[in-house]
Amino acid sequence: MTKPEVIIIGGGLAGLCCAMRLSESEVPCLLLEASDAVGGRVRTDVFDGFRLDRGFQVFLTAYPEAQRVLTSSALRLRPFYPGANVFYEDKFHRVADPLKRPLDSWRTVFSAVGTLGDKVRIGALRQRLQQQSIESIWNAKERTILNILSTEGFSPTIIDRFFRPFWGGVFLDPALHTSGRMFEFVFKMFAEGDVAIPEQGMEMIPRYLAQQLKPDTIRVGAWVRHIEDQTITLASGERLSAPNIVVATDGTTAYQLLGGTVCPPPQAWRAVTTLYFSANVSPLSEPVLCLNGEGKGLVNHLAVLSDVSPAYAPSGAALISVTVLGNPPIPDSELKDRVKTELKRWFGIRPVRRWRHLKTYRIFQAQPEPLVTREPPKLRDGLYVCGDFRQNASINGAMESGRIAAEAVLKDIRREMVMVEAAP
Ligand SMILES: Cc1cc2nc3c(=O)[nH]c(=O)nc-3n(C[C@H](O)[C@H](O)[C@H](O)COP(=O)(O)OP(=O)(O)OC[C@H]3O[C@@H](n4cnc5c(N)ncnc54)[C@H](O)[C@@H]3O)c2cc1C
């Protein structure tokens, strides 16, 4: 390939979107990815014919940055039902999005999950956020989710039975102490589009991005050990140089490569555990998220992914994904049994007993704290950084930070070209 003008370290969504933006402007770049494929935290394993995302996650079709870089038809997105089933007092209660499913919503107006007033308040919050621009959400004063929900007047019942498992599951924080700006942004995204998964797994997202790049742009199995000035040293000892380097790793690695003075590390990481089970028959038969509204137990939420996209399971089988928040200090063998015991109350003893455990993923570094930072990408001339930890911890935040870093590089390259042309 032509000698790269830019070397990007890390092939997650941030690094890929950075490479895409540079390629759009025909700036030659080389992306170095340490692992065996691109995707970073968005990967899917094929196991026994099942597609197992590395941790349950979903794509929101309203994400503006994703709309810029992805073609939803290429991902063949499969939507979830716009609402949830909340398990409480031995049965499921339906909570439906009042605008997308008005009839369902009306039918469940007096369900045990919240008061009529709560449902009116959900509609009002939805309307307020739909009218507000994304920029004004980010520029608002920071509050916690709990603070916003209390100020809006939601009852403790709906907070504990619905918001806590739902938003606790989105932000891996059942205490709801997460950034209210992040909550309002994601709430707006839920309101303005679908919650979906790509037909063949979440990894279709990074794969699609990689396909938009020239084949020799990406090198996998290239673990960067050291950066000095404009030279990178790989674990193999190979050295590579470029006038511009973009570090697009996770925040902790970026800090290790760059040092604290130029790049503050995430203060902490939020963890999550996803267990996959197979069954002969789906316990749900509809693409709906099920929440634990009881305020106790290990399970936070469950979805039958093959009901959302049948390609997640081989024919004649169902794929069940169960999410436990954090990293429970219980061995995997015991965890799967305890999760099944809990779910026997949800779906009956006999069917759950037949479920086969496929795999457990413990993701220690799922989301960096704080979830919202919005830090500029340029560290010094020729050195830039991007990733969800520089913008916000989401698919959209990672993609956006990659594009912003690329635009900072492009601005500097153009400025240098003008200076060279102007020189006597
Ligand atoms: C379980 C889970 C659930 C989630 N759920 C959602 C969700 O539902 N919706 C949502 O919007 N977001 C969700 N997220 C967050 C979202 O996936 C991340 O914010 C986003 O993928 C981060 O992308 P990134 O490119 O910033 O970082 P990463 O994905 O971490 O990419 C960094 C890349 O750098 C590579 N790398 C690291 N060190 C080196 C090195 N030394 N040399 C070369 N390469 C290196 C890594 O291998 C990796 O590929 C979830 C995340 C997880 C883990």
The ligand as an ORCA input file, in Angstrom:
! r2SCAN-3c Opt
* xyz 0 1
  C     -21.664     -6.148     26.822
  C     -21.786     -4.778     26.237
  C     -23.041     -4.264     25.981
  C     -23.169     -3.013     25.381
  N     -24.413     -2.582     25.033
  C     -24.522     -1.495     24.241
  C     -25.769     -1.168     23.654
  O     -26.758     -1.904     23.808
  N     -25.859     -0.042     22.887
  C     -24.777      0.770     22.693
  O     -24.906      1.787     22.000
  N     -23.562      0.472     23.229
  C     -23.409     -0.644     23.975
  N     -22.188     -0.991     24.484
  C     -21.056     -0.051     24.335
  C     -20.383     -0.111     22.956
  O     -20.276     -1.433     22.496
  C     -18.992      0.520     23.089
  O     -19.151      1.825     23.616
  C     -18.232      0.626     21.769
  O     -18.270     -0.572     21.042
  C     -16.782      1.017     22.049
  O     -16.051      1.087     20.835
  P     -14.561      1.639     20.814
  O     -14.084      1.563     19.424
  O     -14.515      2.959     21.500
  O     -13.712      0.664     21.762
  P     -13.420     -0.894     21.641
  O     -14.595     -1.593     21.108
  O     -12.930     -1.308     22.989
  O     -12.257     -1.019     20.570
  C     -10.900     -0.880     20.880
  C     -10.091     -1.792     19.953
  O      -8.704     -1.556     20.187
  C      -8.027     -2.801     20.143
  N      -6.784     -2.658     20.898
  C      -6.648     -2.525     22.244
  N      -5.344     -2.421     22.565
  C      -4.650     -2.467     21.406
  C      -3.262     -2.395     21.099
  N      -2.342     -2.242     22.056
  N      -2.882     -2.495     19.803
  C      -3.812     -2.636     18.812
  N      -5.141     -2.707     19.064
  C      -5.551     -2.617     20.340
  C      -9.014     -3.765     20.777
  O      -8.714     -5.113     20.450
  C     -10.331     -3.275     20.205
  O     -10.635     -3.917     18.988
  C     -22.011     -2.230     25.094
  C     -20.750     -2.742     25.382
  C     -20.633     -4.013     25.923
  C     -19.261     -4.574     26.139
*
